[in-house]
Amino acid sequence: MASSKEYLEFILEQLAELEEITYRAMMGEYILYYRGKIVGGIYDDRLLIKPVKSAISLMPDATYELPYEGAKEMLLVDDVDNKDFLTQLFNAMYEELPNPKKKK
């Protein structure tokens, strides 16, 4: 099942206070970037993020879910209605996220 454009727009609105939030459509889903780094994505109308230490500490009870078959597990963000929490979460995660790979 692909994610809806409406859900993407909702999540982007929730993250509107952050600068440099971008996305890329990929096979019916959306990869989310924060200041050039991949934070996670929207899969089947779920916000899933990389399980870095800061995200785990902010969401200790979060469930791990697969974005798609064969992928690594990611953390499900349940509290998508809380703009302040999402802003705090993305800011906390930024330093731990890997830098983008250099293109050849």
Number of C-alpha atoms within 10 A of each C-alpha: 8 13 17 16 14 10 15 21 11 14 20 16 12 18 21 13 13 16 9 13 18 15 19 11 13 10 8 13 23 23 18 23 17 20 13 14 19 20 22 22 24 24 20 17 18 19 23 25 25 20 22 17 13 17 22 16 12 14 17 10 10 16 14 16 15 14 22 11 7 7 9 12 17 20 22 23 17 13 11 16 11 11 16 12 15 19 15 13 19 20 15 16 20 19 12 16 15 10 12 9 7 5 4 3
